[in-house]
């Protein structure tokens, strides 16, 4: 690694950024040192994505500036300067071109790869990086990105950020890097982060999985309302004190509902196939678990297809869906926040073919309050929201319908811990009224909130767990061995 250990790789001084009346950054000063992993935490809308955009050169602050260890003035800092300094970023909204192969995406990122034989060099670069971070990954570098699962895309983007094709990475910004990875893949990535930092590299690590932050970061920076409200060694924080520093009230770790006997409840979903049969009863929260990419999303899509059927949306829909990959199949990017929320329940607000805008506005205001969508105006574009707030809109869209079954494809990706607690409570309340949830999650905490859990392995259901058997040890055992412990 180049650069002196006593100088910061990047130093942000008194950065201020405003979007209209919203102060995204309000005088933020932050330095990243070589050989340091900085955990960056805060609720959705706290300013994390904005400070990342400033550091990677994508956004010039309206006041204040950015400098590196070469002392370059702020006016010279931008995306090109950041990349030349070895700044890399893995975005929460994955940025690979889906119509290109992995190798072609590598060529776009690394300009020095141009010229005769670039495919061979690009293939060597990405395959070496993937093997170093995710040994045994099984991803072929000639595959088109659009054919990859969201977990595979996240793996490729992480590998690209840590790859060296002439300019070595010095500062890697990881924005929710494990949000689509299962526990084993996430641990592989975290091991590589520690290895990279031990060799003198720098990492800014953003995650709502606080255990990952506490176990990986050397220093934790807490943001709230565009300001840094705490910056201390990671050892000085516990999960409880970190949540409190973010401004949330800790509601306790026991989210599991009291066990209920639902054997007499009517079956609302059934699906056959390889392995054990799937069924869900009215009022149940049914979890889908196992290693990422082993058929859980395929099951959700099959259940949705069976429950929706006709191309014309029913006035009384049987199922509704919360997408996990919001940019691919969740948000309508050109629409407002309100339209994105109300689109699934327009039938309830339509008279004689016309939408009653008063009812639509009232429903939007109700869900904005209930799930705390952080925006001054529901008429703003959906992309004006942070990633976590976009996910809240998708969740509100589904729950605002009258569908008795809610299918959820890892819906809490990138959502802060305070909102997660509120969403968990909403799910429990809705289930108590008889609504059924089928919930795929890559987070073990969420899987353990479910009444019953189906564990997937190699495209089939290999285990069914319920009650006290729903736990990390049994789920992991079934994921790797095909049978519950």
N, C-alpha and C positions, 0 to 999 in steps of 0.2 A: 504494500500500500504506500502511496506517495503522501507527502504532507507531513508537517511536524505534529507530534503528539500533543504539543501544548496549544495548538491553534484549532479553532473549530472548523469542521468541514464546511458547515454553512452556519451563518449567524443572521437571524432576522431581528431587526431593531425597530421597535415602536410601530409595527405595521398596523395600518388602519384600512379597512375595506368596508364600503357601504353599498348595499343594493337598495336604492330608494331609501325608505325610512328604516330599513333593517341594518343594524351594525353587525356585519358578519365577523369582523375583527376590530377590536377596540383597544389598540395600543399593545399589541403582542410582541414581546421580546423573547426569543428562543434561540439557543445555540446548541448545535449537535457536535459532539466531540468524536474524534477517531476512537475506535474500540469501545463504543458505547451503544447500547440498545435502549432507546427512549420509548417507553410506553405512553401513548397519547389516548386519553379517555375523556368521555363527556357524553352527555345526552345528544340525540339527534338534533342538529341545528346549533350545537355549541360553538361551531367554528372550525372543527377538525378538518373537514374537506377543504375549507378556504385556506387554512395555513399550509396544507399540503400543496394546493395549487400555487401558492406563493413560493414555496421551497423548490418545486419542480419547474418553476419558470413559466407556468401557464397563465399566471395572473400577476399583474404588476400592482402592488399596493398603492392606494390613493395617497397615503402618507407613510413615511418610514421607508426602509429599504432592506436589501439582502446583500450580503457579501460572503465570499468564501475565504479560504486561508491564503489566497493570493491577493486579497485586499481590493479586488475589482469593484468599481463604484456601482451603485444600484442601477444606474441607467444602462449599464452594459449587461445586466442580468436578464436572461430570458430562457426559453426552452433550449436553444442551441448551446448557450453558455452552461446551463445546468447539466446537459448531457455530456458536454466536454469535460466537466468536473467529475463525472462518474455518478451523477444522480439518476437513479432509476425509480420507477413507481409501478406498483401493482395496484390498479384501481379496483374499488369495490364493484363498479360497473365495468366488467371485463371489456378490454379495448381491442382485442384481436379482430382482424378482418375475417368474417365467417366464410367468404367465398374463395379465400386463398388457402393454400396448404400451410402447415406449420413451418416448413422450410421457407416459403415465400414471406410469411410474417416475420421470420427472423431477419430476412434480407431487408425488409422495411425498417426494422428497428436499428440495425447495425449498418451504417453507410460504408464503413471500411470493407465490407464483404463484396462490394461491387467488382465487376470485371469477369474475365474468363474463369470458369470453374467455381462461380459463387455458390451454386447449389451444393456442391460437394463440401465446401468450407462451411456453409450455413448448417448443413446436416450434421457435420462433426461438432459444431459449437453447441447446438441445441441438444443433441444426443448425449454429449458429455455432461451438460448441466442437469438434464433430467435424471441421468444415472446417478449423479452425485447427490441430488436432493431426494429423489424418489426411487431408490433401487428396486428393480423388479416391476417398474411401472407398466410395461407392456404397450406403450403408446408409440405407434409408427409415425415417423416424422414426415412422411409423404401424405398423410391423411389430410383431408380438407377440414378446417376448423369447425365449420358448420355441422360436421358429422360427429363431433366429439360431444360427450356428456358435459354438463356444466362443471363437474368435478375435474374432468380431464382438461377442460379449457383453463380452469384455475391453476392446475398443475403446470401447464405449458407456460402460462403468463408468469408464474413465479420463477420457473426455470429460465425464461428469457431475461427477467430482471437481474438474475444473478450470473448470467452468462458473460463471457469476455471474448469480444471479437476485435480487439485492438485497443479499446478503452475499457479498462477494468472498472467494475462497479465499486464505488467508494461509499455511497450512501443509498441504501435501498429503503424505500417507503412502502410499507405493506399495509394496505387499507382493507381490513377484514379478510386476511388471506386464507383463513381456514373455514370461511362461512359455508362452503360447499364440500369440504373434505370430511371424511369420516375420521374417527379417533386415531387410527393407525397412520393415515396419510398426514394428518395434522402433526402428529408427533415427529414424523420424519422431517417435516418442514421446520419445526421448532429446533430440532437437533442441528439442522444445517445453519439456522440463524445463529445459534450459539457458537458454532464453528467459525462462521464468517466474522462475527464480532471478536472472537478470541484471536483471530488473525489480524485484527486492526481495522476491520470494516465497521461501518456505522449503519444502524437500522432505526427507523421510526416505525413503531409497531402499533397499529390502531386495531382494537378488537373490543367487542362487547362481552367476550368470554373472559371474565376478569381473572380466572385461574391461570389462563395462558399468559396474561400480562404480568401477573405477580411472579410466575415461575420463570419468565424469560427476560423481562426488562431489568436493566440496572437502575434506571431512574424513571419515575412516572410523573407525567405532566397532566394535570386535570384542567380541562377547559369548561367554561360555563358562560353563556351569553357573550361569546366573542372575546373573552378574557381568560388568561391563565390564573386560576384561583389556588393552585397548589403545584409545587414542583419539589419532590423529595426522593431520596433513594427508595427503591422498591421495597427494601427490607423494613422501612418505616410504616408501610401500609399493611392492613389486613383487608380481606374482601369487604368486611363491614365498614371499615373506616374509609375505604375507597368509594364505596357507594354513597356514604354520607358526604364525602368531599364533592361528589358530583351533584349533590343536592337532593338525593332521594332518601326516603325513609325506608330503612330495612324492614321488610315485612316478615322476615323469617325464612328459613330454608325449607320448611315442610309444606310443599305445595300440593302434595298428594291428597286427593279427596278421600273421605272415609269410604271404606269398601262397601259396595252395595250389591245386592243379589239381583242381577238383571236377567237371570235365566228365563224368567217368564215374560220378558218384554218382547214385543214383536220384532222379527227379523226384517230389517229395511234394506239390507244389501247382501247379496251373495255373489261369489265369483269362484268358478272352478279353475282348473289349470294344473300345471305341474306342481307337485308337492301337496301340502295340506290345503284343504279348502278354506276360503275366506268368507266370513260373515260378520255383520255388524248389526247390533240391536238398537232400538230407539233409546236415546239418552246416553249411549256409550261414547267414550272417547277411546278410539282404537288407534294404537300406534303401529307404524311400519318402521322397522329397524333393520340393522345390518350394515355391512360396508356399502359405501356410496356406489351407485351404478349397478346394483345387483337386482334390479327389477321393481323397486318401490315406485318410482315415477310411472313406469309402464302400467303398474296395477292401478294407480290413481287415474290415469288416462282411460284405461279400460272401464273402470267404474263410472267415470264421467260419461263416456260414450254410451254405456248401457242405460244410464239414467236420464240422458238428455234426448238421444234418438233423433227426432226430426230437426231439420235445419232451422225451422221457425221457432224462436224462443217461446216456451209455454208461459201463460199468465201465472200459473202456479208451478214453478219449476221444481223438479224432484231433487236436483243436486245443484250445488254451486261450487266454484273452484277458486282457491287462492294460489296464484302462481308463485313459484320460488324465483324463477329467472324473470324478473319484472321487465327488463328491457327487451327480452325476446318475445314473451307472450303475456305480459302483464299490463303495462301502461300504454295509453294512446298519447304519444309524445307531443302531438300538436294541440291537444285538448287541454282544457282547464282542469284544475283539481276537482271542482264540483262535477264536471261532466264525467271524469274518470270514475268518480265515486257512484254517481247515480245511474250509469249506463245499464247496470244489471237489473235495476228495479224500476225502469221507466214505465213499465206496464201499470204499476201501482199509482203512477202520477199522471196518467194520460186520460184525457176525456175527449171523445170525438176525434181522435188522432192527433191531438195537440197536447204538449207537455204543459202542465200547470206549474209555471216557474216558481210560484209562491211555495208550493209543496216541495219542489225540488230544493229551493233555498233552505227551507226549514229542515229538511232531512239532512242536507249538508251541514248545517249549523249544529244539529244534534250530534252527528258523528264526529265533527271537528272537536266539540266539547268532550264527548265521551271517550275518545281515543287520543285526544290532545295532538291534533295535526297542527304543527307549528307554521302558521302562515297568517299574515295580516288580512288576506283576501282570498277566499275560495275561488275567485275568478282568475287568479294567477295561473300561469302555465304549470303543468304537473312537474316539469323539469326544473322549476324554480325551487323545488323542495330538495332536501337532503335525501340520500338513498333510503335511510330508515323511515323517513316520513312518507316517501312514496309507498313503501311497503305497508304502512299504516292505512293508506288510502285503499290499497287492494284488499286488505283485511276488512275494512269498513264496507267496501263494495259488496263483499260476499255476505257479511252479516246483516246488511240492510235489506237483503232479499227475504222472502218467506220460505226459501228452500229448507226442507227438514234435514237435509244431509249436507254437510260442509266438508269438502275434500281440500286438504292443505298440503302443498308441496314445499316443505321447509320454509314456512311463511315468515319466520322471525329472523331471517338472515339480515344482519346489520342493524337490528333494532336494539335500542339501549335497554339496560337492565330494569330501569323504572317502568318503561312502557311494557316490557315483557311481563312484569308482575301484574300490570293492569289487564293485559290481554289474557293471561292465564285465568284471571278472575272472571273475565267476560265469558271465556270458554266454559268454565265451571257453571256459571249462572245459566248459560244457554243450554248446556247439557242437562241441567236439573229440570228444565222445562220440557225435555224430551227430544231436543235436537241432537243429532248424531254427528260426531266428528271423526274423520279418518285422517290421521296426522302423520305425515312423514317428516322426520327431523334428523339432522346430523348431530344435534346436541343431545347428549345423554340425559341431561336434566329434564328436557322436554319430553323425551320418550318415557321417562319414569313418572310423568304426570298422568299417564294413560291408565284406563281400567284394564285393558288387555293389549298385548303387543304381539304382532306377528314378525318373526325374524326371517329375513330373506338372505339367501345365499345362492349365487349363480342362477338367478332368475326364478327361483322357486321358494315357497314358504317352507322352512325347515323346522320351525318351532313356534309354538303358541304359548305365551306366558301370561299369567294373570295373578292378581293380588300381590302377595309378598314375593312371588317369584319374579316380578318385574324389577330387575335390578341390573346394574352394569356387568356384574360377573357372569350372570346367565346369558345376557344378550351377547357379550363378547364370545363366550364359549360357543353359543349357537352360530354366531357369525363365522367363526373360523373352523368349527368342527362339524357343524350341521346338526347338532343336538344340544339341548339345554344341559347345563351342568347340574 
